[in-house]
Amino acid sequence: MEKPQITAFLKTHCGWSGGVRAVLAKYDLPYTEKDIIQNPAFRWEMETKSGQALSPCVEIKGEMLADVSGEEVEQYLIVNGLVQGSDAATEVPMNAPCASEQHGSPVNLRL
């Protein structure tokens, strides 16, 4: 099976972005990662191509999947015949935000 051209607009640290990375690794799919936190030009490119500011966004063979989870990317790949489904486990959840512990304690404002 020919591997599709994939560009993933992801955040450096994000549960949703981790899920997208996990599904692409699960199927051994090469992709170009554009970190929208580290490079504002990538955020601008993502917003221009997808029409919105929520991430992750994944472009597969020229089609933009906006604000998707790893599960949604996997479903797209299977439905479009780009991969054959697999029950292999991933190291991180494919459909979950960051655990609150990853963000430290909440910020308290005194106004």
DSSP file (Angstrom, degrees, kcal/mol; ACC not computed):
  #  RESIDUE AA STRUCTURE BP1 BP2  ACC     N-H-->O    O-->H-N    N-H-->O    O-->H-N    TCO  KAPPA ALPHA  PHI   PSI    X-CA   Y-CA   Z-CA
    1    1 A M              0   0    0      0, 0.0     2,-0.2     0, 0.0    81,-0.0   0.000 360.0 360.0 360.0 130.4    0.0    0.0    0.0
    2    2 A E        -     0   0    0      1,-0.1     0, 0.0     0, 0.0     0, 0.0  -0.510 360.0-121.5 -71.4 135.9    1.4    3.4   -0.9
    3    3 A K        -     0   0    0     -2,-0.2    -1,-0.1     1,-0.1    80,-0.1  -0.644  27.3-125.3 -82.5 131.5    1.8    5.7    2.0
    4    4 A P        -     0   0    0      0, 0.0     2,-0.5     0, 0.0    -1,-0.1  -0.327  23.4-104.6 -74.2 156.0   -0.1    9.0    1.8
    5    5 A Q        -     0   0    0     26,-0.1    56,-2.8    -2,-0.0     2,-0.4  -0.715  47.4-174.4 -79.5 125.4    1.5   12.4    2.1
    6    6 A I  E     -A   60   0A   0     -2,-0.5    26,-2.6    24,-0.3     2,-0.4  -0.980  20.1-174.0-130.2 133.2    0.5   13.7    5.6
    7    7 A T  E     -Ab  59  32A   0     52,-2.4    52,-3.3    -2,-0.4     2,-0.5  -0.997  12.6-161.9-122.4 125.8    1.1   17.0    7.3
    8    8 A A  E     -Ab  58  33A   0     24,-2.9    26,-3.1    -2,-0.4     2,-0.8  -0.937   9.0-156.8-114.3 120.6    0.1   17.2   11.0
    9    9 A F  E     +Ab  57  34A   0     48,-3.3    48,-1.7    -2,-0.5     2,-0.3  -0.851  36.6 162.1 -94.2 105.9   -0.4   20.6   12.7
   10   10 A L  E     - b   0  35A   0     24,-1.5    26,-2.5    -2,-0.8    27,-0.5  -0.793  40.8-114.9-128.1 162.1    0.1   19.8   16.3
   11   11 A K        -     0   0    0     -2,-0.3     3,-0.3    24,-0.2    24,-0.0  -0.698  30.9-120.0 -91.9 152.2    0.9   21.3   19.7
   12   12 A T  S    S+     0   0    0     -2,-0.3     2,-0.5     1,-0.3    -1,-0.1   0.944 103.4  17.1 -55.8 -52.2    4.2   20.5   21.4
   13   13 A H  S    S+     0   0    0     -3,-0.0     2,-0.3     4,-0.0    -1,-0.3  -0.961  87.2 125.1-127.6 111.6    2.4   19.1   24.5
   14   14 A C     >  -     0   0    0     -2,-0.5     4,-2.7    -3,-0.3     5,-0.2  -0.901  55.3-134.8-166.5 134.0   -1.3   18.2   24.1
   15   15 A G  H  > S+     0   0    0     -2,-0.3     4,-1.9     2,-0.2    81,-0.3   0.906 110.0  49.3 -59.3 -42.4   -3.3   15.0   24.7
   16   16 A W  H  > S+     0   0    0      2,-0.2     4,-1.7     1,-0.2    -1,-0.2   0.925 112.5  47.1 -64.4 -43.8   -5.1   15.4   21.4
   17   17 A S  H  > S+     0   0    0      1,-0.2     4,-2.5     2,-0.2    -2,-0.2   0.890 109.5  54.7 -64.4 -38.5   -1.9   15.9   19.5
   18   18 A G  H  X S+     0   0    0     -4,-2.7     4,-2.3     1,-0.2    -1,-0.2   0.867 105.3  53.7 -61.0 -36.1   -0.3   12.9   21.3
   19   19 A G  H  X S+     0   0    0     -4,-1.9     4,-2.1    77,-0.3    -1,-0.2   0.882 108.2  48.9 -65.3 -38.9   -3.3   10.8   20.1
   20   20 A V  H  X S+     0   0    0     -4,-1.7     4,-2.1     2,-0.2     5,-0.2   0.933 111.8  48.7 -66.5 -45.3   -2.6   11.9   16.5
   21   21 A R  H  X S+     0   0    0     -4,-2.5     4,-2.3     1,-0.2    -2,-0.2   0.909 110.2  53.7 -58.5 -41.0    1.1   11.1   16.8
   22   22 A A  H  X S+     0   0    0     -4,-2.3     4,-2.7     1,-0.2    -1,-0.2   0.910 108.9  46.3 -63.0 -44.0    0.1    7.7   18.3
   23   23 A V  H  X S+     0   0    0     -4,-2.1     4,-1.5     2,-0.2    -1,-0.2   0.887 112.1  50.6 -69.7 -36.1   -2.1    6.7   15.4
   24   24 A L  H  <>S+     0   0    0     -4,-2.1     5,-3.0     1,-0.2    -1,-0.2   0.883 114.0  45.4 -67.3 -36.4    0.4    7.7   12.8
   25   25 A A  H ><5S+     0   0    0     -4,-2.3     3,-1.6     3,-0.2    -2,-0.2   0.892 106.2  60.7 -69.4 -39.7    3.1    5.7   14.6
   26   26 A K  H 3<5S+     0   0    0     -4,-2.7    -2,-0.2     1,-0.3    -1,-0.2   0.857 113.9  35.7 -55.4 -37.7    0.7    2.7   15.0
   27   27 A Y  T 3<5S-     0   0    0     -4,-1.5    -1,-0.3    -5,-0.1    -2,-0.2   0.267 110.4-121.2-101.5  10.4    0.4    2.5   11.2
   28   28 A D  T < 5 +     0   0    0     -3,-1.6    -3,-0.2     1,-0.2    -2,-0.1   0.900  53.2 164.8  51.9  47.0    4.0    3.4   10.6
   29   29 A L      < -     0   0    0     -5,-3.0    -1,-0.2    -6,-0.1     2,-0.1  -0.847  33.5-135.3 -98.9 121.7    3.0    6.4    8.5
   30   30 A P        +     0   0    0      0, 0.0   -24,-0.3     0, 0.0     2,-0.3  -0.464  34.5 168.7 -69.8 146.3    5.6    9.1    7.8
   31   31 A Y        -     0   0    0     -2,-0.1     2,-0.6   -26,-0.1   -24,-0.2  -0.990  38.7-115.3-154.7 159.0    4.4   12.6    8.2
   32   32 A T  E     -b    7   0A   0    -26,-2.6   -24,-2.9    -2,-0.3     2,-0.5  -0.889  32.0-150.4 -96.8 122.3    5.6   16.2    8.4
   33   33 A E  E     -b    8   0A   0     -2,-0.6     2,-0.6   -26,-0.2   -24,-0.2  -0.820  10.3-168.8 -96.8 131.0    4.9   17.7   11.9
   34   34 A K  E     -b    9   0A   0    -26,-3.1   -24,-1.5    -2,-0.5     2,-0.7  -0.933  14.0-148.8-119.4 105.4    4.3   21.4   12.1
   35   35 A D  E  >  -b   10   0A   0     -2,-0.6     4,-1.6   -26,-0.2     7,-0.3  -0.630   7.7-166.3 -78.6 110.3    4.4   22.5   15.8
   36   36 A I  T  4 S+     0   0    0    -26,-2.5     7,-0.3    -2,-0.7   -25,-0.2   0.609  85.6  52.5 -77.0 -11.3    2.0   25.4   16.0
   37   37 A I  T  4 S+     0   0    0    -27,-0.5    -1,-0.2     1,-0.1   -26,-0.1   0.876 112.5  41.9 -85.8 -45.1    3.3   26.4   19.5
   38   38 A Q  T  4 S+     0   0    0      1,-0.2    -2,-0.2     2,-0.1    -1,-0.1   0.766 124.4  35.4 -73.8 -25.9    7.0   26.6   18.5
   39   39 A N    >X  -     0   0    0     -4,-1.6     3,-1.4     1,-0.1     4,-1.1  -0.886  61.3-165.3-135.9 103.2    6.4   28.3   15.2
   40   40 A P  H 3> S+     0   0    0      0, 0.0     4,-2.3     0, 0.0     5,-0.2   0.770  90.2  65.8 -58.4 -26.6    3.6   30.9   14.8
   41   41 A A  H 3> S+     0   0    0      1,-0.2     4,-2.3     2,-0.2     5,-0.1   0.854  99.3  52.2 -64.5 -32.9    3.9   30.7   11.0
   42   42 A F  H <> S+     0   0    0     -3,-1.4     4,-2.7    -7,-0.3    -1,-0.2   0.877 107.4  51.8 -69.6 -37.1    2.7   27.1   11.2
   43   43 A R  H  X S+     0   0    0     -4,-1.1     4,-2.8    -7,-0.3     5,-0.2   0.936 110.5  48.6 -62.1 -45.1   -0.4   28.2   13.3
   44   44 A W  H  X S+     0   0    0     -4,-2.3     4,-2.5     1,-0.2    -2,-0.2   0.923 111.8  49.2 -60.0 -44.6   -1.1   30.8   10.6
   45   45 A E  H  X S+     0   0    0     -4,-2.3     4,-2.6     2,-0.2     5,-0.2   0.917 112.0  48.7 -61.3 -43.8   -0.8   28.1    7.9
   46   46 A M  H  X S+     0   0    0     -4,-2.7     4,-3.0     1,-0.2     5,-0.4   0.935 112.7  46.9 -61.8 -47.2   -3.1   25.8    9.8
   47   47 A E  H  X S+     0   0    0     -4,-2.8     4,-2.0     1,-0.2    -1,-0.2   0.882 113.3  49.4 -63.9 -38.1   -5.7   28.4   10.4
   48   48 A T  H  < S+     0   0    0     -4,-2.5    -1,-0.2    -5,-0.2    -2,-0.2   0.923 117.7  39.4 -65.9 -44.7   -5.6   29.5    6.7
   49   49 A K  H  < S+     0   0    0     -4,-2.6    -2,-0.2    -5,-0.2    -1,-0.2   0.863 125.9  34.6 -74.6 -36.4   -5.9   25.9    5.4
   50   50 A S  H  < S-     0   0    0     -4,-3.0    -3,-0.2     2,-0.2    -2,-0.2   0.714  96.3-130.4 -94.5 -21.8   -8.5   24.7    7.9
   51   51 A G  S  < S+     0   0    0     -4,-2.0     2,-0.3    -5,-0.4    -4,-0.1   0.583  78.6  67.1  82.2   9.3  -10.5   27.8    8.5
   52   52 A Q  S    S-     0   0    0     -6,-0.4    -2,-0.2    -5,-0.1    -1,-0.2  -0.976  76.1-125.6-156.2 167.6  -10.3   27.6   12.3
   53   53 A A  S    S+     0   0    0     -2,-0.3     2,-0.2    -3,-0.1    -6,-0.1   0.458  70.8 106.3 -99.6  -1.9   -7.9   27.9   15.2
   54   54 A L        -     0   0    0     -7,-0.1    13,-0.6     2,-0.1    -2,-0.1  -0.561  62.3-113.6 -83.4 143.1   -8.5   24.6   17.0
   55   55 A S  S    S+     0   0    0     -2,-0.2     2,-0.1    12,-0.1   -45,-0.1  -0.849  76.3  57.2-126.2 163.8   -5.9   21.8   16.7
   56   56 A P        +     0   0    0      0, 0.0    12,-2.1     0, 0.0     2,-0.4   0.443  59.4 173.3 -77.2 153.6   -4.9   19.2   15.9
   57   57 A C  E     -A    9   0A   0    -48,-1.7   -48,-3.3     9,-0.2     2,-0.5  -0.995  10.2-166.0-125.4 136.5   -5.4   19.5   12.2
   58   58 A V  E     -AC   8  65A   0      7,-2.5     7,-2.9    -2,-0.4     2,-0.6  -0.986   8.9-155.3-130.0 125.9   -4.1   16.8    9.8
   59   59 A E  E     -AC   7  64A   0    -52,-3.3   -52,-2.4    -2,-0.5     2,-0.5  -0.893  14.9-176.7-101.8 119.6   -3.8   17.2    6.1
   60   60 A I  E >  S-AC   6  63A   0      3,-2.7     3,-2.1    -2,-0.6   -54,-0.2  -0.965  70.7 -22.9-121.4 117.4   -3.9   13.8    4.3
   61   61 A K  T 3  S-     0   0    0    -56,-2.8    -1,-0.2    -2,-0.5   -55,-0.1   0.873 129.1 -48.7  50.3  41.4   -3.4   13.7    0.5
   62   62 A G  T 3  S+     0   0    0    -57,-0.3     2,-0.5     1,-0.2    -1,-0.3   0.368 114.3 115.9  85.3  -5.1   -4.5   17.3    0.3
   63   63 A E  E <   -C   60   0A   0     -3,-2.1    -3,-2.7     2,-0.0     2,-0.5  -0.874  58.8-139.2-102.4 127.3   -7.7   16.9    2.4
   64   64 A M  E     -C   59   0A   0     -2,-0.5     2,-0.7    -5,-0.2    -5,-0.2  -0.721  11.1-165.0 -90.1 124.9   -7.8   18.8    5.7
   65   65 A L  E     -C   58   0A   0     -7,-2.9    -7,-2.5    -2,-0.5     3,-0.4  -0.942  21.5-154.3-103.9 111.2   -9.2   17.1    8.8
   66   66 A A        -     0   0    0     -2,-0.7    -9,-0.2     1,-0.2   -11,-0.1  -0.705  61.2  -5.4 -98.4 138.6   -9.7   20.0   11.3
   67   67 A D  S    S+     0   0    0    -13,-0.6     2,-0.3   -11,-0.4    -1,-0.2   0.943  92.3 161.5  51.7  61.3   -9.8   19.7   15.1
   68   68 A V        -     0   0    0    -12,-2.1     2,-0.2    -3,-0.4    -1,-0.2  -0.741  36.2-136.2-115.1 158.1   -9.5   15.9   15.1
   69   69 A S     >  -     0   0    0     -2,-0.3     4,-2.0   -50,-0.1    26,-0.2  -0.554  36.6-103.3 -97.7 170.8   -8.5   13.2   17.6
   70   70 A G  H  > S+     0   0    0     24,-1.7     4,-2.7     1,-0.2    25,-0.2   0.884 123.0  55.9 -61.1 -38.3   -6.3   10.3   16.9
   71   71 A E  H  > S+     0   0    0     23,-1.4     4,-2.5     1,-0.2    -1,-0.2   0.901 107.1  49.0 -61.1 -40.6   -9.4    8.0   16.7
   72   72 A E  H  > S+     0   0    0     22,-0.3     4,-2.3     2,-0.2    -1,-0.2   0.884 111.2  49.5 -67.5 -38.1  -10.9   10.3   14.0
   73   73 A V  H  X S+     0   0    0     -4,-2.0     4,-2.5     2,-0.2    -2,-0.2   0.933 111.4  49.6 -64.5 -45.0   -7.7   10.2   12.0
   74   74 A E  H  X S+     0   0    0     -4,-2.7     4,-2.3     1,-0.2    -2,-0.2   0.928 110.4  49.8 -59.3 -45.7   -7.6    6.4   12.3
   75   75 A Q  H  X S+     0   0    0     -4,-2.5     4,-2.9     1,-0.2     5,-0.3   0.912 110.5  50.5 -60.5 -43.0  -11.2    6.1   11.1
   76   76 A Y  H  X S+     0   0    0     -4,-2.3     4,-2.1     1,-0.2     6,-0.3   0.928 110.3  49.9 -59.4 -46.0  -10.5    8.4    8.2
   77   77 A L  H  <>S+     0   0    0     -4,-2.5     5,-2.7     2,-0.2     6,-1.2   0.894 115.0  43.3 -61.7 -41.2   -7.5    6.3    7.2
   78   78 A I  H ><5S+     0   0    0     -4,-2.3     3,-1.9     4,-0.2    -2,-0.2   0.952 113.4  49.3 -70.2 -50.3   -9.4    3.1    7.4
   79   79 A V  H 3<5S+     0   0    0     -4,-2.9    -2,-0.2     1,-0.3    -1,-0.2   0.848 112.5  49.1 -59.1 -36.0  -12.6    4.3    5.6
   80   80 A N  T 3<5S-     0   0    0     -4,-2.1    -1,-0.3    -5,-0.3    -2,-0.2   0.307 114.6-115.9 -90.2  10.0  -10.5    5.8    2.8
   81   81 A G  T < 5S+     0   0    0     -3,-1.9    -3,-0.2     2,-0.2    -2,-0.1   0.734  79.5 124.8  68.7  23.3   -8.5    2.5    2.3
   82   82 A L  S   <S+     0   0    0     -5,-2.7     2,-0.3    -6,-0.3    -4,-0.2   0.720  79.7   9.5 -87.3 -21.4   -5.2    4.1    3.3
   83   83 A V  S    S-     0   0    0     -6,-1.2     2,-0.5    -9,-0.1    -2,-0.2  -0.959  75.6-116.2-145.5 161.7   -4.6    1.5    6.0
   84   84 A Q        -     0   0    0     -2,-0.3    -6,-0.1    -3,-0.1    -7,-0.0  -0.889  48.6 -97.6 -98.7 135.2   -6.1   -1.7    7.2
   85   85 A G        -     0   0    0     -2,-0.5     2,-0.3    -7,-0.1    -1,-0.1  -0.076  42.4-166.5 -52.4 148.2   -7.6   -1.5   10.7
   86   86 A S        -     0   0    0      2,-0.1    -1,-0.1     1,-0.0   -60,-0.0  -0.996  26.7-152.6-139.8 142.7   -5.4   -2.8   13.5
   87   87 A D        +     0   0    0     -2,-0.3    -2,-0.1     2,-0.0    -1,-0.0   0.282  52.9 136.1 -93.6   8.7   -6.2   -3.6   17.2
   88   88 A A        -     0   0    0      1,-0.1     2,-0.1   -62,-0.1    -2,-0.1  -0.283  56.6-117.8 -58.8 140.0   -2.6   -2.8   18.2
   89   89 A A        -     0   0    0      2,-0.0     2,-0.3     1,-0.0    -1,-0.1  -0.418  21.2-142.1 -77.4 154.1   -2.4   -0.8   21.4
   90   90 A T        -     0   0    0      2,-0.1     4,-0.1    -2,-0.1   -67,-0.1  -0.802  19.0-122.2-112.2 160.1   -0.8    2.7   21.5
   91   91 A E  S    S+     0   0    0     -2,-0.3    -1,-0.1   -69,-0.1    -2,-0.0   0.716  96.8  31.9 -75.2 -20.4    1.3    4.1   24.3
   92   92 A V  S    S-     0   0    0    -74,-0.1    -2,-0.1   -73,-0.1     2,-0.0  -0.917  99.9 -86.7-131.1 158.4   -1.1    7.1   24.8
   93   93 A P        -     0   0    0      0, 0.0     3,-0.4     0, 0.0   -71,-0.2  -0.357  28.0-149.4 -61.9 144.9   -4.9    7.4   24.5
   94   94 A M  S    S+     0   0    0      1,-0.2   -24,-1.7   -72,-0.1   -23,-1.4   0.506  90.6  38.6 -93.4  -4.7   -5.9    8.4   20.9
   95   95 A N  S    S+     0   0    0    -25,-0.2    -1,-0.2   -26,-0.2   -79,-0.1  -0.418  93.9  93.7-143.8  63.2   -9.0   10.3   22.0
   96   96 A A        -     0   0    0     -3,-0.4   -77,-0.3   -81,-0.3   -78,-0.1  -0.997  61.9-122.4-154.6 147.3   -8.2   12.3   25.2
   97   97 A P        -     0   0    0      0, 0.0    -2,-0.1     0, 0.0   -83,-0.1  -0.196  56.5 -68.9 -74.6 179.1   -7.0   15.7   26.3
   98   98 A C        -     0   0    0      1,-0.1     2,-0.2   -85,-0.1     5,-0.0  -0.382  55.5-104.2 -64.1 146.9   -3.9   16.1   28.5
   99   99 A A    >   -     0   0    0      1,-0.1     3,-2.0    -3,-0.1     4,-0.4  -0.531  30.2-120.1 -67.0 142.2   -4.2   14.9   32.0
  100  100 A S  G >  S+     0   0    0      1,-0.3     3,-1.4    -2,-0.2     4,-0.3   0.789 110.8  68.3 -60.0 -26.1   -4.6   17.8   34.3
  101  101 A E  G >  S+     0   0    0      1,-0.3     3,-1.0     2,-0.2    -1,-0.3   0.786  89.8  64.4 -62.4 -26.1   -1.4   16.8   36.1
  102  102 A Q  G <  S+     0   0    0     -3,-2.0    -1,-0.3     1,-0.2    -2,-0.2   0.722 102.1  48.7 -69.8 -20.1    0.6   17.7   33.0
  103  103 A H  G <  S-     0   0    0     -3,-1.4    -1,-0.2    -4,-0.4    -2,-0.2   0.391 103.1-135.7-103.4   3.4   -0.5   21.4   33.3
  104  104 A G    <   -     0   0    0     -3,-1.0    -1,-0.3    -4,-0.3    -2,-0.1  -0.238  51.5 -22.3  74.2-166.5    0.4   21.8   37.0
  105  105 A S  S    S-     0   0    0      1,-0.1    -4,-0.0    -4,-0.1     0, 0.0  -0.413  77.8 -94.3 -79.2 155.4   -1.8   23.6   39.5
  106  106 A P        -     0   0    0      0, 0.0     2,-0.5     0, 0.0    -1,-0.1  -0.274  37.7-113.1 -66.4 153.8   -4.4   26.1   38.4
  107  107 A V        -     0   0    0      2,-0.0     2,-0.5     0, 0.0     0, 0.0  -0.767  27.3-153.0 -89.1 128.7   -3.6   29.8   38.4
  108  108 A N        -     0   0    0     -2,-0.5     2,-0.4     2,-0.0     0, 0.0  -0.907   8.0-159.4-105.8 126.7   -5.5   31.8   40.9
  109  109 A L        -     0   0    0     -2,-0.5     2,-0.6     2,-0.0    -2,-0.0  -0.847   6.7-155.4-105.5 138.9   -6.1   35.5   40.2
  110  110 A R              0   0    0     -2,-0.4    -2,-0.0     1,-0.1     0, 0.0  -0.957 360.0 360.0-111.2 116.6   -6.9   38.1   42.8
  111  111 A L              0   0    0     -2,-0.6    -1,-0.1     0, 0.0    -2,-0.0   0.402 360.0 360.0-107.1 360.0   -8.8   41.0   41.3
